[in-house]
Amino acid sequence: MIAIDGPAGAGKSTLARRLAERIGFFLLDSGALYRVLALHLLRRGISPDTDTIPEEDLRALDLRIEPGVGCMRLFLQSEEVTSLIREEDIAGRASRFSAKPEVRRTLLGLQRRAGSQWNLVAEGRDMGTVVFPHAAVKFFMTADIKVRSRRRYLELVERGENADLCRVLSEMRSRDIRDESRTEAPLIQAPDAILIDTTDLTPDEVLDLMSERVEERIGLQRQGELEHRKR
């Protein structure tokens, strides 16, 4: 298990996918799971401004993961929603839903079951602190908020969406506050996580750095296991 946490726009999604591809692991994009749950709740007429989400609506979630090396397909009942949930409106509402403790608890078991089945690179905001606290390797990725906002803006433009850089920056500040101040699983760096500031690094430079750290830590773990068996 490799856990990658950090704020929006730090490069987690891109680097998690590329790292998983390089080492042959499956990908767990926790943000995508929250988007599927948001889509499910919106279709049931529930607003992210609702004080408490009814338990029956959370239990009705029928979400299925089909993992692949460096990728993940998602199904809501029998409908594939992998592309649909990438719409910025869904992402914004998912962020607001995710601040609710009952929403986070709903997805906790599903994520841990995935971790018990497959070798994963798991990325999100509480992978190394709550979901997989015993992950073999943990990273915490960050970057200057203006750089993160610029990246998100260019991503939206590339997808053909109408985007305003000032609005993206404002929304990212609000999202950071929600992520860092929520009572359930706030965004924090795990004590044993490797901090990587991607502000002035290219994706290739970050990928090489992460690969080196994975090889170092997993190599040390395997050496320890071999020594223990000899004893």
Buried (B, 14 or more C-beta within 10 A) or exposed (E): BBBBBBBBBBBBBBBBBBBBBBBEBBBBBBBBBBBBBBBBBBEBEBEBEBEEBEEEBBEEBEBEBEBEBBBBBBBBEEEEBBEBBBBBEBBBBBBBBBBBEBBBEBBBEBBEEBBEEBBBBBBBBBBBBBBBEEBBBBBBBBBBBEBBBBBBBEBBEEEEEEBEBEEBBEBBEEBBEBBEEBEBBBBBBBEEBBEBBBEEBEEEEBBEBBBEBBEEBBEEEEEEEEEEEEE
